[in-house]
Amino acid sequence: MARNTAHYVCQACGASHPKWSGRCDACGAWNAIIEEAARESAPGGLGKGGARKGRAARVDFVGLKGSEPPLPRLETKLEEFDRVCGGGLVAGSALLVGGDPGIGKSTLLLQVAAAIADQARAVYISGEEAIDQVRLRAARLGLDTAKVGLATATNLRDILASLDVADGPDLVVIDSIQTMYVDSLDSAPGTVAQVRASAQELIRLAKRRQITVLLVGHVTKEGMIAGPRVLEHMVDTVLYFEGERGHQFRILRSVKNRFGPTNEIGVFEMTDSGLMQVSNPSALFLSERPGNVSGTVVFAGVEGTRPMLVEIQALVAPSSFGTPRRAVVGWDGGRLAMILAVLETRCGLALGGQDVYLNVAGGLRITEPAADLAVAAALVSAFRDIPFPQDAVIFGEIGLSGEVRTVSQRDARLKEAAKLGFAEAIAPQAHKSKKGGSTLSLETVRHLTELSALLHRKQKSATQMEKQPS
């Protein structure tokens, strides 16, 4: 009998090594490689020369169009959550929800389970908390009367035996996948082998029984979901629950979705009674906008399919140190360095010796390049001490030569700004403009040099109007 040889697996990336070493060659992590027992040999017929001895099983091929209608989606009645999922939960799908500790993942999924308990059977399996602790949260949220099955378990064999029954549930919440373990593996819970095997068994059950599985995943200090990267490839949908601890807003962002659009977001507000939906996040993000102050602009952005207006604040101050500071909250620091270099090289603004602080108000994180022009406008406004027009929005992408490039979903941005009472928009020249698309007064810019001149013209016009007798 051939003996099983041990192999060494990195707990950070899942790479396999023939022998132990202090540093993983794949991801560079130190002291992350541990010894794991090798799996059993391949079953008979699949080993060396086995394909000739055994009879090969045939695979049935079917057409792309089926005769049976697809199962309806489970709508949770939480419109923000359904929006991120693409219109509801798909039967037989697996969703992975990640986020920082204490951000509200367990609260959100408990609310989701309680929301669909009236139309489907939902169970909540916790591997981190006792039953009494989950009941305390449910009582605080006012969900203690919801028909949700509650259990605490970590042995995956027991969990699968309870779910794989004729009258099984329609929705299963696993909190969290890092606490589950398969007893046939020697490694501890949370390791790469355990997380991969546990997720694979749960996904296989979900596909066979048409059960929707919601998995809670821990995140690393960099904000990525902990465990092997293959975990995100195995599931159908990956959701990130984001938010700043100093703000009450929480953002549920879809980074992968096989049944809906990606980069879709849902906005929630953390209150004493749980997470409340925010149906109009643009108005909420702009509710505390200051008055006639330089360095603040309103950016007309798009998150997924939803247009959203957010405030971008910039502060430029003389540096008292040899190396100026660059502090960024809610945007990419590398992108800010590029905008500063373009402003200094193409527009002649001496920003190299200035401290620059940039902030996206409300705790939202912006990733699209359409915010380049808004950031540049906030920097120019703060550096020149020229207030940006309060009734104007701005968007556009900036190239390295200083040109302003057009962005997608232009009409949706303009309509959202007009709906919230803005009268003017500063945007790049569109390739094709639709007539009647918006009622806003549109100012087009083709180069960054036009932006500074435009702000001076707006300030001069506003000063002349103030001097006119009433």
C-alpha positions in Angstrom: 0.0 0.0 0.0 1.3 3.4 -1.0 1.8 5.7 2.0 0.4 9.2 2.1 3.1 11.9 1.9 2.5 15.2 3.7 2.5 18.4 1.8 2.9 22.0 2.9 0.2 24.7 2.2 0.4 28.4 2.6 -2.4 29.6 4.8 -2.4 33.1 3.1 -2.8 32.2 -0.6 -3.3 28.4 -0.7 -0.1 27.6 -2.6 1.3 24.1 -2.2 5.0 23.5 -1.5 7.1 20.3 -1.5 8.8 21.2 1.8 8.5 23.7 4.6 10.0 27.1 4.3 9.7 30.3 6.3 8.5 32.4 3.3 5.9 31.6 0.7 7.3 32.0 -2.8 3.8 32.7 -4.2 2.6 35.6 -2.0 5.6 36.4 0.1 4.0 35.8 3.5 6.2 34.8 6.4 5.5 31.9 8.7 2.3 31.0 6.9 3.2 27.5 5.6 2.0 24.6 7.6 2.1 20.8 7.1 -1.2 19.1 6.0 -1.9 15.5 5.4 -2.2 14.5 1.8 -5.6 13.4 0.5 -6.4 9.9 -0.3 -5.3 8.5 -3.6 -7.5 8.8 -6.7 -10.5 6.4 -6.8 -10.2 3.2 -8.9 -10.5 3.8 -12.6 -8.9 7.3 -12.4 -5.4 6.3 -11.5 -2.5 5.4 -13.7 -3.8 3.2 -16.5 -7.3 3.1 -14.9 -9.0 4.7 -17.8 -8.5 1.6 -19.9 -9.8 -0.8 -17.3 -12.9 0.9 -16.2 -16.0 1.9 -18.2 -16.1 5.7 -18.7 -19.3 7.4 -17.6 -21.1 9.5 -20.2 -21.9 13.1 -19.7 -25.4 14.2 -20.9 -25.4 17.4 -22.9 -28.5 19.7 -23.0 -29.4 22.8 -24.9 -29.0 26.4 -23.7 -32.7 26.9 -23.6 -34.6 24.8 -21.1 -38.2 23.7 -21.1 -38.8 24.5 -17.4 -39.1 28.2 -16.3 -36.4 29.3 -13.9 -37.3 29.5 -10.2 -38.4 32.9 -9.0 -36.0 35.0 -7.0 -36.5 35.4 -3.3 -37.1 39.1 -2.6 -36.1 40.1 0.9 -38.2 43.3 0.8 -34.9 45.1 1.7 -34.7 47.1 -1.6 -31.0 48.0 -1.1 -30.0 44.4 -0.6 -32.1 43.2 -3.5 -30.6 45.8 -5.7 -27.1 44.7 -5.0 -28.0 41.0 -5.6 -29.6 41.9 -9.0 -33.2 41.8 -8.0 -33.3 39.2 -5.2 -31.7 35.9 -4.2 -31.4 33.2 -6.8 -32.2 29.6 -5.7 -29.2 27.4 -5.5 -26.7 30.2 -5.3 -23.9 30.9 -2.9 -23.1 34.4 -1.6 -20.0 35.5 0.3 -20.3 38.6 2.5 -17.1 40.1 3.8 -16.3 43.1 5.9 -14.3 44.5 8.8 -15.1 43.2 12.3 -18.1 45.0 13.9 -19.2 46.6 10.6 -22.6 44.9 10.8 -22.4 41.7 8.7 -24.2 39.5 11.2 -26.8 42.2 11.8 -27.5 42.5 8.0 -27.8 38.8 7.4 -30.1 38.3 10.4 -32.3 41.0 9.0 -32.3 39.3 5.6 -33.2 36.0 7.1 -36.1 37.5 9.1 -37.3 39.5 6.1 -37.9 36.3 4.0 -39.1 34.1 6.9 -42.7 34.8 5.9 -42.4 33.5 2.4 -39.7 30.9 2.8 -38.0 28.8 5.4 -34.8 30.4 6.7 -32.2 29.1 9.2 -29.3 30.9 10.8 -26.3 28.8 11.8 -23.7 30.6 14.0 -20.2 29.2 14.7 -19.0 32.2 16.7 -21.8 33.1 19.1 -24.1 31.2 21.4 -27.8 30.9 20.9 -28.5 33.4 23.7 -26.2 35.9 22.2 -27.9 35.8 18.8 -31.3 36.0 20.6 -30.1 39.2 22.3 -29.3 40.8 18.9 -32.6 39.7 17.5 -34.5 41.2 20.4 -32.6 44.5 20.0 -33.5 44.5 16.3 -37.1 43.7 17.0 -36.8 40.4 15.1 -37.3 37.9 18.0 -40.8 36.9 16.6 -39.5 36.1 13.1 -39.8 32.5 12.1 -36.1 31.9 11.7 -34.5 28.6 12.7 -31.4 29.2 14.9 -28.6 26.8 15.7 -24.9 26.9 16.7 -22.7 24.3 15.1 -19.2 24.1 13.5 -19.1 20.4 12.4 -19.9 20.5 8.7 -21.0 16.8 8.7 -23.7 17.6 11.3 -24.8 20.7 9.4 -25.1 18.9 6.1 -27.1 16.1 7.7 -29.6 18.6 9.1 -30.0 20.5 5.8 -30.0 17.6 3.3 -33.6 16.6 4.1 -36.9 16.6 2.2 -38.3 19.6 4.0 -35.0 21.5 4.2 -34.7 25.3 4.3 -34.7 27.7 1.4 -32.1 30.0 2.9 -29.1 29.2 5.1 -26.9 31.7 6.8 -23.4 30.4 7.8 -21.7 32.8 10.3 -18.9 32.3 9.5 -17.2 30.0 7.0 -13.8 30.3 8.9 -15.4 28.5 11.9 -16.6 25.5 10.0 -14.5 22.3 9.8 -14.6 19.0 8.0 -13.7 16.2 10.5 -11.9 14.2 7.8 -9.2 16.8 7.6 -6.5 17.1 10.2 -6.0 20.8 9.9 -7.6 23.4 12.3 -10.7 25.4 11.4 -9.9 28.5 9.4 -7.0 27.0 7.5 -6.9 27.0 3.7 -7.9 23.3 3.5 -10.8 23.6 5.9 -12.2 26.8 4.3 -12.0 25.4 0.8 -13.5 22.0 1.7 -16.3 23.5 3.9 -17.3 26.0 1.2 -17.2 23.3 -1.5 -19.5 21.0 0.4 -22.0 23.8 1.2 -22.0 24.9 -2.4 -22.6 21.3 -3.7 -25.5 21.0 -1.3 -26.9 24.4 -2.5 -26.8 23.3 -6.1 -28.4 20.0 -5.5 -31.2 21.1 -3.1 -31.8 24.6 -4.6 -30.9 26.2 -1.3 -29.6 29.8 -1.1 -26.5 29.9 1.1 -25.1 33.1 2.6 -21.6 32.8 3.9 -19.9 35.3 6.2 -16.2 35.7 5.5 -13.5 37.3 7.7 -11.2 39.9 6.2 -7.5 40.6 6.5 -6.0 43.9 7.7 -5.8 44.9 4.0 -9.6 44.6 3.7 -9.6 41.4 1.5 -11.5 38.3 2.4 -9.4 36.0 4.4 -8.6 32.4 3.3 -7.8 31.1 -0.1 -8.5 33.3 -3.1 -10.3 30.3 -4.7 -13.1 30.9 -2.3 -14.2 33.9 -4.2 -14.1 32.0 -7.4 -16.2 29.2 -6.0 -19.2 31.3 -4.9 -21.7 33.0 -7.3 -21.7 36.5 -5.6 -19.1 38.3 -3.5 -20.4 41.3 -1.5 -18.2 43.6 0.6 -19.8 45.5 3.5 -17.9 48.8 3.9 -18.0 51.8 6.1 -16.0 54.2 8.2 -16.4 53.7 12.0 -16.8 57.4 12.5 -19.8 57.5 10.1 -23.2 55.8 10.5 -23.4 55.0 6.8 -22.7 51.4 5.5 -22.1 50.5 1.9 -22.9 47.0 0.6 -20.9 46.6 -2.7 -21.1 43.8 -5.2 -17.6 43.0 -6.7 -18.8 39.7 -8.3 -22.3 38.7 -9.3 -23.2 35.9 -11.8 -26.9 36.9 -11.7 -26.7 40.7 -11.8 -24.5 43.8 -12.3 -21.2 44.2 -10.6 -20.1 47.3 -8.6 -23.7 47.8 -7.6 -24.0 49.4 -4.1 -26.7 49.5 -1.5 -26.6 52.2 1.2 -27.6 51.6 4.8 -27.6 53.6 8.0 -26.6 52.0 11.3 -29.1 52.9 14.0 -30.0 51.6 17.4 -32.6 49.4 15.9 -30.4 47.9 13.2 -29.6 48.8 9.6 -32.0 51.1 7.9 -32.2 51.5 4.2 -31.3 54.8 2.5 -33.4 55.2 -0.6 -31.9 58.6 -1.6 -28.2 58.5 -0.7 -27.4 61.6 -2.7 -29.6 63.9 -0.6 -28.2 62.3 2.5 -24.5 62.7 1.6 -25.1 66.4 0.7 -27.3 67.2 3.7 -24.4 68.7 5.8 -22.7 70.4 2.9 -21.1 73.8 4.0 -21.9 77.1 2.4 -19.7 79.4 0.3 -16.4 77.7 1.1 -13.5 77.1 -1.2 -12.3 73.6 -1.8 -15.6 71.8 -1.8 -17.3 70.5 -5.0 -20.1 68.1 -5.8 -19.2 65.1 -7.9 -21.8 63.4 -10.1 -20.7 59.8 -9.9 -22.2 56.4 -10.8 -22.0 53.3 -8.6 -23.1 50.3 -10.5 -26.4 51.4 -12.2 -27.1 54.1 -9.6 -26.1 57.8 -10.1 -25.0 59.3 -6.9 -23.9 62.8 -5.9 -21.2 63.1 -3.3 -19.2 66.0 -1.9 -15.4 66.1 -2.4 -13.4 68.3 -0.1 -9.8 69.5 -0.5 -7.5 71.6 1.6 -4.2 73.0 0.4 -1.9 74.6 3.0 1.8 75.6 3.1 4.0 72.8 4.3 6.2 73.3 7.3 8.3 70.2 6.6 10.7 69.2 3.9 8.4 66.6 2.5 4.8 67.8 2.0 2.0 65.7 3.4 -0.6 63.9 1.2 -3.6 62.6 3.2 -6.5 61.0 1.3 -9.7 59.6 2.7 -12.2 57.8 0.3 -10.0 58.0 -2.9 -6.9 56.5 -4.4 -3.7 58.1 -3.2 -1.9 57.2 -6.4 -4.6 58.9 -8.4 -4.2 62.0 -6.3 -0.5 62.1 -7.0 -1.1 61.9 -10.7 -3.7 64.8 -10.6 -1.2 67.0 -8.6 1.6 66.3 -11.1 -0.7 67.2 -14.1 -1.9 70.4 -12.4 1.7 71.4 -11.7 3.1 70.5 -15.1 0.3 71.4 -17.5 -1.4 74.2 -15.6 1.6 75.8 -13.7 0.1 75.5 -10.2 2.9 75.3 -7.6 1.6 72.5 -5.5 4.9 70.7 -4.9 5.6 72.5 -1.6 2.0 72.4 -0.3 0.3 70.0 2.1 -2.7 68.5 0.4 -5.7 66.9 2.2 -8.5 65.2 0.3 -11.7 63.8 1.7 -14.9 62.2 0.3 -17.6 63.3 2.7 -19.9 60.7 4.2 -17.5 57.7 4.4 -18.0 56.7 0.7 -15.1 55.3 -1.3 -14.9 56.4 -4.9 -13.1 54.2 -7.5 -14.2 55.5 -10.9 -11.9 57.8 -12.9 -14.7 60.2 -13.6 -13.9 61.8 -10.3 -10.6 63.2 -11.7 -12.1 66.5 -12.8 -14.0 67.0 -9.5 -10.8 66.4 -7.5 -8.9 68.8 -9.7 -11.6 71.4 -9.3 -11.5 71.0 -5.5 -7.7 71.4 -5.5 -7.8 74.5 -7.7 -10.6 76.0 -5.7 -8.7 75.5 -2.4 -5.3 76.7 -3.8 -6.8 79.8 -5.4 -9.3 80.4 -2.6 -12.1 80.6 -5.1 -15.4 79.0 -4.0 -16.9 76.5 -6.4 -20.5 77.4 -7.5 -22.9 75.8 -5.1 -25.5 75.0 -7.7 -23.1 73.1 -10.0 -21.9 69.5 -10.3 -18.7 68.3 -12.1 -17.4 65.1 -13.5 -14.8 64.0 -16.1 -11.6 62.0 -16.6 -8.2 63.6 -16.9 -5.3 62.4 -19.0 -1.6 62.9 -18.4 -1.5 65.7 -21.0 -4.2 67.6 -19.2 -7.0 66.8 -21.6 -10.5 66.1 -20.1 -12.0 62.9 -21.5 -15.7 61.9 -21.7 -17.1 59.4 -19.3 -20.0 56.9 -19.5 -23.6 57.4 -18.3 -23.4 61.1 -18.8 -27.2 61.6 -19.1 -27.9 59.6 -15.9 -25.5 61.9 -14.0 -27.1 65.0 -15.3 -30.7 63.8 -14.5 -29.7 63.0 -11.0 -28.2 66.4 -10.5 -31.3 68.1 -12.0 -33.6 66.1 -9.7 -31.8 67.4 -6.6 -32.1 71.0 -7.7 -28.7 71.7 -9.3 -28.8 74.2 -12.1 -25.4 73.8 -13.8 -22.9 71.0 -14.7 -19.3 71.2 -15.7 -18.4 68.2 -17.9 -16.2 67.1 -20.8 -17.4 67.5 -24.4 -19.6 64.5 -25.3 -19.2 62.6 -28.5 -22.9 62.4 -29.1 -25.3 64.6 -27.1 -29.0 63.7 -26.7 -31.4 66.5 -27.0 -33.7 67.0 -24.1 -31.7 64.8 -21.9 -31.4 67.3 -19.0 -32.5 70.8 -18.1 -29.1 71.8 -16.6 -26.9 74.5 -18.0 -23.9 72.7 -19.3 -20.3 74.1 -19.3 -17.9 71.9 -21.3 -14.1 71.9 -20.7 -11.5 70.2 -22.9 -8.4 70.9 -20.9 -7.5 71.6 -17.3 -6.3 75.1 -18.2 -9.9 76.0 -19.0 -11.0 74.9 -15.5 -9.0 77.6 -13.7 -10.3 80.3 -16.1 -13.8 79.0 -15.7 -13.6 79.4 -11.9 -12.3 82.9 -12.2 -15.1 83.8 -14.5 -17.7 82.4 -12.2 -16.2 84.3 -9.2 -16.2 87.5 -11.2 -19.8 87.1 -12.2 -20.9 86.3 -8.6 -19.0 89.3 -7.3 -20.7 91.6 -9.8 -24.1 90.3 -8.9 -23.5 91.0 -5.2 -22.5 94.6 -5.9 -25.7 95.3 -7.9 -28.2 97.3 -5.8 -31.3 95.3 -4.8 
